Amino acid sequence: MVACIFQVFDAIGNCLSAGIKAESHSNTGLSSKYDSGDGKDVSSESSNSKVSSFSAPLTPRSEGEILQSPNLKSFSFADLKMATRNFRPDSVLGEGGFGSVFKGWVDENSFTATKPGSGIVIAVKRLNQDGFQGHKEWLAEVNYLGQLYHPNLVKLIGYCLEDEHRLLVYEFMPRGSLENHLFRRGSYFQPLSWSLRLKVALDAAKGLAFLHSAETRVIYRDFKTSNILLDTNYNAKLSDFGLAKDGPTGDKSHVSTRVMGTYGYAAPEYLATGHLSARSDVYSFGVVLLEMLSGRRVVDKNRPSGEHKLVEWAKPYLANKRKIFRVLDNRLEGQYTIEGAFKAATLALRCLSIAAKFRPSMNEVVTALEQLQDSNDSRINHNNTNSVPRRRRQSADDATGGRSTTAYPQPSASPLYS
């Protein structure tokens, strides 16, 4: 009987949205030193670098080798059951195609289940027991997240493979998904400020840049707002690696695979041919960046006719500085300069290029966002020292009044490709 596994990390609430998941994954052998609990990489470079964790060359690994990773420690299903209070409905953090995610508590040192409110908080993703396809995705997450460590990738604490049970255990991300903060309304989800949106975009870009690096060569394939999770300080991390796939090697420009993913986020060449490359992820990043700029979902049938598909509707306005305001989220009014907004829109437009060769690399995206963030920070500092503060619409920067948000509503489902 194979037991579940834990590793000492902070603790995740992985908001799942329904997803059509992957076909077979090639096994990847990667090793790297992991980052410290405060989000700083302790291996070499700082977390501000484009790729701040390193990996050894890729080598194929069998399922047995994946499950015997020295980075993971075993834990029983019974203990996970106890940690989540028997997977009670009121412990559910999110639900999706994979299954449900439950909040739980374990002792920080012994990893035994503890009563709610004590020890460290974890998020336990439990696989629906309805097919072999789910096992492949479960194994892909163990394979990638069990070996890749970076401040902007969610930390896998452990897994469980016991009889028919398959579970994954992550660090708990208290503020939930970017999807909720952009599109949900209510006291728990105040609109993200312009500064926070730039920060989250930069964090997510760094995560993708790390995956695309020459040492790692992983294509994420499911970049969307529900897979970007936020910790207490709004540090963003990529989660859900069920669709991740090894990228091309040698002189190959792509890998060929069955089309999988979430409707609206997939690159056009991938949809048309099944050819997958790092630039496919760049397109998905452009979609998410556009969602962040506009506060609109990539597909929203509740919008007026002609505005249902965000990318098609917004593209004509993104290249025109005089028309860009038509796309921008009106909740951001007064928080940005036209120049800054136009640069962000131009970056999104480049990422959304129909031809993959015209899209920037994720390293180039990181550089552009760093420059945008530096310019924004300089403007804020200048305003703080030279102007009288004025009241503005409350945002997530200050809405909690210094209190941490504890609620974690379930995410809404996303339409998917079949």
Secondary structure, 3 states (H helix, E strand, C coil): CCCEEECCCCCCCCCCCCCECCCCCCCCCCCCCCECCCCCECCCCCCCCCCCCCCCCCCCCCHHHHHCCCCCEEECHHHHHHHCCCCCHHHEEEECCCEEEEEEEECCCCCCECCCCCCEEEEEEEECCCCHHHHHHHHHHHHHHCCCCCCCECCEEEEEEECCEEEEEEECCCCCEHHHHHHCCCCCCCCCCHHHHHHHHHHHHHHHHHHHCCCCCEECCCCCHHHEEECCCCCEEECCCCCCEECCCCCCCCEECCCCEECCCCCHHHHHHCEECHHHHHHHHHHHHHHHHHCCCCECCCCCCCCCEHHHHHHHHHCCCCCHHHCCCHHHCCCCCHHHHHHHHHHHHHHCCCCHHHCCCHHHHHHHHHHHHHHHHHHHHHHHHHCCCCCCCCCCCCCCCCCCCCCCCCCCCCCECC
